[in-house]
Amino acid sequence: MANPGTPTFDQLRIFLAVVETGSFAGAGRKLNRAVSVISYGIANLEAQLGLPLFEREGTKKPQLTAAGKAVLAEARTVAVGIDGLRAKVKGMLDGLEAEVSLVVDVMLPAERLGLVLRTFRAQFPTVSLRLHVEGLGAVAALVLDGQADLGIAGPVAAQVEGLVQCTAGSVPLVPVAAPDHPLARAATLRPGAAREYVQLVLTDRSQLTSGRDFAVNSPHTWRLSDLGAKHALLREGIGWGNMPLPMVEADLVAGTLVRLVMPDSPGGLYRFSAIHRPDAPPGPAATWLMQRFVDLGAADGDGGLADV
């Protein structure tokens, strides 16, 4: 059984030009080559593959054979891959990162993250992105140990030394519970009422805040490392807890969660900072990404709430 040879990229480029322009002459004009060079390139490609790619008889315009149609799809895939490779290398030669590693706080509204990353993809199509989602001190920890180039961290980062920080907005946290929870059914909540019930609390997977609690009001707690799990358990009525308002707005409208009016635990603002290590300044793509978060965060109001 005969094995095909290995065509050159130039031969594939000539082949694609003939298909796109519909003639050998058109391919010559497109590639600024003589028609004889185009014809020679196609003949060499066919010899390498051991298959005729164009019908030679009974037609004025070159028509693809069945084999030519099959080869066309693969040739286009190779061309796209080569173009992507060249664009990525050019970006690196110009100082653009090949990849940006980003870690964001789990409290960051998903809609904002999606908006930023969608525009990032359009702005830097050759730059790969590695995304981590963490809570509390774990965001700063990934930046400190070099696993992430850039972080969008919560207020814990403000207490961590060795980071360059820039304000990047905030999100309101509100206390909520399921509608059948005793705290939700009460007409008025007295100070300290929340202490009688289980509070669902997000925990830190890093050691930066070991032994410390944030916005914990009840001695009865369930600790969870996943905000989605906390959301689900709140809707099941297992406890009460603070949640980012954008994440529970639909629940508040539908009545699957109720916002609690608690005199001693009213919620507050969860402030974000863009962070990076001083010895690892962000490159062009990461700098653009950081600035986008900062710009969008500038529009956040305080909503009359104090910091968490």
N, C-alpha and C positions, 0 to 999 in steps of 0.2 A: 504494500500500500504506500503510495507516494505521500510525502509530507510537504505541505506548502512552505515556501520560504518566508522570510520576514520582510514585509514591505517597509519602505522608509516613510517618514511623515510627509516628506515632500511629494511622494507619489500619491499618498492619500489626499493631500491638499489639491493636487491637480485633478484627481478623480472627483472630488467634491465640487471643484470649480466648474467642471464640465457639466455635472448634474444641475448645478444652480443656474448656469447661464444658458444651458441647452445646446451648446455647440463647442467644438474644439477652438474655433476662432474667438468665441466669447470668453472662454477660459483663458485664452492667450491675452486678451485685452485686460481681463480682471487681474491676472498675475503678472502682466507686463512681460510675457514670454512669447516667443515665436510659436506659430501653430505647429511647426515640426517638433519643437521641444515638448509641447503638450502631447502630441501623438506618441512620441518616443516614451514619455513618462507613463502613459496609459499602457503601452505595449509592455513595458518593464513590469508594471504592477500586475498585469494579467499573467506574465511569465512567472512572477514570484508566487502568485496564488494558484497558478495552474488552472485558471478558469477564465472564460470570456466574460467580460463585464458589460460590453455593449454589442448590440446587433450591428453588423457591418453591411448587410445587404438589404435592399428593398426599402431604404429609408434615407431621407436627406439629413434628418437630425439624428444624433446618436440616441438610441433607445436602450434602456437597461435590460439586460437579460434577467432571468429569474435569479441567477447567482449574483448579478450586479445589485439587484434590489436587496438581497440578503446582506451583502457586503456594505451597502450604503448605511444601514442603521449602525453597524459597528464602526464604520469610518467616522460617522458623526459623533459617536460617543468618544472615540479617541481624540477627535479635534476639540471637543468641549473640554476634555481632561487636560489637553496640552495648553489650551487657552487659559484655563484656570490655574495651571501650574505657573505659567509665565506671569499672570497677574499677581499671584501670591509672591513670587520671587521679586517682582518689581516693587511690590509694596515693602518687602523686607529691605531691599536695597535703598529704598527711600526712607527707611527708618520706621516703617509701620510694623506693628507686632503681627506675628503669625497667629497668635492666640491670646485672648484675654480671659483671665479667670476672675469671676465676679462672685461674691457672696453677699446675699441680701438677708435682712432680718425678716422673719416670717410674718411680722406685723405689717410689712410694706404692702399697700393695696395691690392686688394682682392686676388690676386694670392699669395702674401706673407702670408696673414692671413690664407688662405686655406692650404698652405704648412705646416705652423707651427702647426695648429690645427690637421691636419692629422697625423703628427708624434707624437703629444701629445697624441692623442687617442691610438696609438699603444704602446706608452711608459707607459701610465697610464690608462689601460682599466677600472679600478675600480673607477676612479675619474670623477665625473660629472662636466660639465662646464656650467657656466651661462655667456652668452656673451651679452654685450651692445655695440652699435655703436653710438657714439656721436661726436659733433663738438666743436672745440675751447675749451672754459673753462669748458664745461659740462663734459669732460673727467676727469679733475682734481677734479671737484665737487663731482663726484660719488665716487672717491677714498677718498676724505677728509671726506665725511659723512658716510663712511663704507659700502656703497652699493657694492663696488668693491674692491677686494683684491689687484688687480694689474691693472695698466693702461698703455697703449701706447698712449702718449699724444703728441700734437703738441707744437709749440714754446710758446704758452700761458702759459704752465705749468712752464716754466723757471722763470716766474714772480710771481709764487704762493709760498708763504712761507708755511712751515710745511710739505714738501714732500721730500722723498729721491728720487734722480733722477740719471738715468744712460743713456748715449747717446745710441740711438737705430736706427740710420740711418736717411735717409731723402728721400724726393720725389720731383722731379722738378715740379713747377707750371708754366704753360704757358698760356698767354692770347689767347683766341680763340673766333671766331664768325662764324656764318653760312656764306656760300660762297656768298649769296646775300646781306649780311649786308654791309652798306656803308664803314665801316672800312676794311672789307675784300676785297672790290672791288678797294680800292684806291691803286694806284701804289706805293706811298710813304706816310707814315704817318708823319705829322709834330708834334712836341711836343705839347701836350695839346689837340690833336684831339679827344682823347677818352672822354674828359669831355663833349662833345656835345651829347653823346649817353647814353642810359640806361646801367648801369653796374649791372649785376646780382651778388649779394653778399650773401655769406653764413652767417647766423646769429647764435648767441650763445644762447642756451636754458637755460644757467645758468646765475647767477648774477655776476659771477667773472669778466666779461668784460663789464658790463653795461655802456653804454655811450661811448664806445671806438670802433673805426673802425680799420680794418687791411687790408692793400693793397687796399684801396678804393680811386679811382682816379677821379671818376665822381660825381658831385652833384646830378645826376639823378640816383637813385638806386631802384632796386626791391630787397627786403630782403626775403630770403628763408631759411628754417631750414633743408631742405633735399637736399643733393648733387645730388641725382638721378633726382629730379625735376629740379634743376639748369641745369644739363646736357641736359635734354629734352627741356627746354626752349631755351637754347643756339642753339640747332639744329633747333628750329623753327624760329630763327632769331630775337627773341624778344630783345636781348641785347648782350653784350659781357661780358666776365668774365674770371678769372683765374681758371684753372682746373689742377688736377694732371695729368701729362703726360701719365702714364699707362692707365688711364681711357679714354683718348681721342685718343690714338694712332691709333686705328682702324678707327675712324672718320677722322683723318688727312690723312690716306692712302686712304680711300674711297672718300674723298672730301666732306663729310657731315659737316665737320668743317674745318676752316682754321686757322693756327697759325698766329697771328698778330705780325708784327715786329714794336714794339712801343718803341720809344726812351726813353719815360719817364715812361713806365710801362712794362719792359721786362719780368716780372715774377720773379722767384727766387726759392730758396730751402726752402722747408717746412720741418723743422727738427723735428724728433721724440725723445722722451725720455720715458724710462720705469720708472714708478713712483709707489711708495707705501708709506703708512704712516710709520713714524719711530717707532710708538708704536704698529704696526701690521706687523712685518716682514713676508715675504712670507714663506710658508711651502715648503717642498721638490718639490711638483709638480709645484707650482707657481714659485719657483726659477728656475726650469728647463725651464719653459715657458718664463720667463723674459730673461734668458740667450740666449735662441734660437732667440728671437727677436734682442737682442744685437749683436749676432754673425752674423746674416744675414744682419743687418744694417751696419756692419763694412765694407761691400763690396760696399756700395753706394759711388759713386764719387760725386764731387761737380759740375761737368758738366760746370764749368766756370760761374756758377750763384751765385749771392749774396743771402743772407738770405732774406726771405720775411719780 
